[in-house]
Amino acid sequence: QRTKRLTMARSTEEKCLELFRFDAAALRLPEAERKALAKEVTKVAEGGCFRPNELSTQAEISVVDEAMVLLFLTLVMGAPMLIGPSFILALYWGGILKGGFLWSLVMSFLAFHPLPKQSKASWSWRLTRVLYKYFSYRFVWTGDALERAMDCTPWIGAGPPHSVMPFANVLSIPAINAFVRPFVGAGATVTQWTPFLRYLSVFGFVDASATTITTQLGDSLCVGLVPDGIAGIFAYDENDEIVVLKNRKGISKLALKTGATILPAYSLGNTAIYTPVFDRWGLLEKLSRKLRASLFLFYGRFLLPIPRRANITMLVGDPIFVDKVNEPSQQQIDDLHDKLLRSFQDVFNKHKAALGWQHKNIVFK
């Protein structure tokens, strides 16, 4: 009986895996050894709960590693903002025929030139490791939530909010592949063809269509996406975490139709990296939704398109197991969706203080 009580107590303990602490040698270990090491170095909260701000420290990073991050992310995030101005300059320089043709040629090359295939060892790349350090990247969960995610059927991971760029979600791709199970990220198709921005897809990216996600699940791959999408970019608020999901129920419907488990998560810190700039009338948001592409400006460090060195953390909730329903009713979709929203709120409220976000609240719109 005593053993049973201790097991039950351990199941409610808060845990943290600090990805930035792994060096190249550790990340290149065979899978079994790598996962055993992760289990060994996982922090377990004393008394069951982490203290306020206990997980808010920043990782140490060298000047060289920080410069590498800044150069890469300035290229990936900043260069796409020059596509429009470069077109105008090309027309001014050479007119429609010469300037426009050369601009189209260059942009076509940048949009379609071959990229390296996703490497099964992308988690050990130096770029991945320095990004972990720059953002002090962590996984935080309670009890056996992460362990259950390792062992259950393939799941759909849902991790809002999107904000300008969901770096917590991007970095989760190599991290989950390294320490949890085979996994791909899903996003808007346009990002695969946007010059410079498309370089993020080398971590492992598929189109976020229901057909593609269903195919990946059938191949025993877990799939993660940012459920608030473009709407999440235009819901920025300095005081609270705004999640535009009240009426976006596609994940719940897809989970019911496929019988896929849902893994709720919260991408804490995505909203702290950049500040978006858009019109107060919502014109850019409407145009972005129509074009299925994000049209807005943003700034970060030094008022440039360089991300601030904010901590980002993936808060992992308990898997939601779903029974397959070929034609789910609206009530079934609504019930599952409400459960998903509660999971987001619970995981956020449970861990926010330990990460220094106790002043924030989550608001669904």
N, C-alpha and C positions, 0 to 999 in steps of 0.2 A: 504493500500500500504506500509506503514511504517513497519507493522508487516511482510509482505512478504519479504521486503528488509532485515530485521534483520534475518529472517529464512535463507535466501540465504547466508548471511554473516557467520552465525554460521556453515553452511555446509562446509566451507573451513577452519575452525579452526583446528589446530593440537592438538591432544589429547594424553595423556599418562596414562596408568594404571600400577602402580608399584606393582607387585604381592608380593614383599618381605615385604610389609607393613601390610599384612593381618595376624592376629594371628589365633590360633586354634578356638577360639570362633566364630570369624567372618566367618571362612570357614565352620563351622558346622551349620550355619544358614539355614533355609529352602530356597529353590531355589529362590523364589520371593524376599525374604528379602536380600539374598546374592547378587543378581543382582542389587537390588536397592542401596545397600551399595556401590557396585562397581561404579555405575553411580555417586553416591554422591562424592566419593573420586577421581574420574578421574580428572587429571590435564588438564586444558584447557589453551593453550598458550595465554599470553597477547599479544594483537595486531595481533593474528591469527597465529603467527609462534614462535616456541621456539628459544631462542637465542643460538648462538654457545656454546657448552659444557654445556648447561643448564641441560641436562639429562645424564651427564657423571659421576655423583657422585656415590660412592659405598655405598651399604647398610652396616649398622653395623651388626656385627656377633660376638657372644661370642666365647671364646676359646673352650668351650665344643662343640658347634654347628659346628665350623670349623673342629674340630677333627673328628666329626661324618662324615662329608662330605668327608674328606681326607681318612678315613678308608674305607668307602663304595666305593668310586671311585678308590682307589688303588686296591681294590679287583676286581671290575668290569672291569677296564681297564688294570691293571697291571698283574693280575694273568693269563689271556689268553696268555701273552707273554712267560710264563713259560711252556706251553704245550709241545713245541718242545724240549727244554732242559731237561724237566723231562722225556721224552721218552728215550733220549740218556742215562741219568743217570740210568734209570730203566734197560736198556739193559746191561749197564756196571756192574750194581750190580747183576742182576740175569739171564742175558742171555735172549735169545728170548723166551724160554718157560716160565720160572718163572717170570722174570722181565717184559717181554712184556705182559704176561697174566694179571699180577696184574695192570700194567699201563692201559691196556684196560678196566679192570673191574672198576677202579676208574674213568676214563674218561667217561665211559658209564653212571655211576651213576650221575656224575656231569652234563652230557648232557641231561639226560632224567628224573631225579627225579622230582616229581610233584612240581609245583610252586603254590603259592596262586592265586586264580582267581582274575582277575582285580576287584578291589573294586570300587563301585560307589562313594565312599568317599575318593578315593586316593588323591584328592586335599587337604584334611585336615591332611594327615599323617605328622608327624614331619619331616620325611626325605624329603618330598616334600617342606615343608616350609624352611628348612635349605638350600636346594639346591637353592631355590629362593634367599635367602639372599647371599649365596656364590657367585652367578653369577649376583646379583643385577638385577634380571629378570624383564623385562618390556614388555608391549604391547604398540606400538605407531602407530597411524593412523591419517587420516585426515577426517574431516567432519563426515559423518554417515557411513563410510565404515564398521566398526565393527557391528553397528546396523543392517545394511543391511545383513551382514553375519549371524546374528541371525535369520532373518525372511525369507530369501529366501529358495529355494529348496535345498536339500542336495548337498553339493559341494565337489569338489576335491581340497584340499589345496596343493599348490606347494610352497615349501620354500627352495630354495638353499641358500648358498652352503653347501655341505656335510662336507668337510674337514675331519679330523681324526674321530671325533664323533660329530654329529649334536645335541649338547645339547639343543640348542634353540628349536629344533623340539621336542625332548623328553619331555622337560618341558612344551611344549605347550599342551600336551595331558591332564594332570590334569587341567591346567589353562582353556583351552577351555571348558572342561566338567563342570567346576565350574561356569564359567561366560558367556558362549556363548550358547552351545548346545551339544548334545551327539556327541562324536567324538572318532575316533581311529587313531592310527598311523600305517603306512604300511612300511614294510622294507624287506630286503633280508631274505629269509627263514633260511639261515644258522645261523643268529644271534639268532634264537630261540633255537638252539641246541649247541651253542658255550659255553663251560663251563664258568661260572662267568658272561660273557657278557650278557647272557640270562636273568639275573636278572632284567635288565632294562625293559624287556617286561611286567613286572607286572603292569606298568602304563596303558597298553592297546595297544596291538600290533596284527596286522594281516599280512599275506603274501601280498607282493606288486604285485601280479599277477592281470591282467585285470579282470579275472573271480571273484576273491575274492573282488576286489574293487567294481565291479558292484553289487555283492551280498550285500555288506554293504550299498551301496547307496540305493538299493531297500528296505532295512530294515530301511530307514530314518536316517542312520548314515552318518555323514560327515567323510571323509577319508583324512588324510594328508600324504604326502610323500616328500622325498628329491629327486628332479628330476634328479640331476646330478649323483647320485649314486656313484659307485666305481670310476668312472672317476674323480669325484670331489675331491677325496682324493689325487690324483696324480697331481693336478693342482695348488699346493700351490705356492704362490708368496708373498714375504715380502712386496712388494710395492703396489700391487693392489689386488682387489677381482676378482679372475678368476672363471667364471661360465661356465662349459663345457655343453652347451645346444644348440648350433647352429644347430646341426643335430640330436638332441634327441627330437623327436616330439610325443612320445607315449602318453603324457597327452592330447595333443590337439586332437589326433585321438580318444582316448577313450572318451573324453568329447563330441565330435561330435556324436559318435555312441550311446552314452547314453543320450545325452541332458543335462548332468550334468553341473552345474555352476562351474567355476574355481575360486578359491580364491587365487590370487597371494600374496605372502609374501616374505620377505627377512630375513634370519636368521643372523642378524648382530652380530658378535662376535665369531661365530663358528671357524673362522680361527685364532683367537687369543689365543685359549685355549691350543693347542698343536702345536708342530712343527714336521711335518712328515719327515722321512728319507727314501729315496729309491734311487735306482740306476739311473744314468743319461741316461742310454740306453733304459729305459722303459721296461726292462724284467719283473720286478715284476708286473708292471701294466698289461702287456699282460697275465701273468700267473694268476693274480687275476681275470681278466675278464673271462678267460677260466674256472676257478674253481668256479666262482661266490662267491669268498671269498677274503677278503682284506689281502694281504701279504706285510707287511712293518713294519718298526720300527717307533717309535715316542718318543718324550720327552716333558715334560712341566716344572712344578715347581721343582726346585732343580735338574734339568736334569733327573728327574725320570718320570714314567708314571702317574704323579699326575697333574691334570689340573691346569693351572694358574688361579688365581682369577681375570679373565677378565669379564667385563660386557657383558652380552648377551641380545639381544632385538629382539623380533619378530615384524618386520615392516609389517603392514597389509595394503594391497592395496584394491582398489575397486573390488567387485566381477565382473567377466566377464560372462555374461549370454550367453548361447549357445543354438541354436536351434538343435534339434535332426536330424541327417542325417544318415540313415541306412548304406549307402555306400558313405562316404565322398570322394570327389575328392582330389587329391594331392594339388590342388590350395586352396581348403577350409582348409585343414590341415595347409598349409604354412601360410595362412593369419591369422589363429587363433594363430599359434605359434609365429608369428611376434608380434602380439598384446600382447601375454603373456610376451615376452622378453622386450617389451617396458614398461610393467607394473612393472617388476622387476627393470628396470633401473630408472623409475620415482620414485618409492617408496624409493629406495636407495638414489638417489640424493636429494630428498626432505627432508629427515630426518638425513642424515649422519652428518651434522655439529652439530646439537643439541646433538648428542651422542659422539662427539669428534672424528669423523672419516672423517673430512673434507679433510684430506690429501690423502684419498683413492679414487680410481675410480673403476667402475665395467667394466670388460672386458669379452665379450662372445667369447668362442672358440668352 
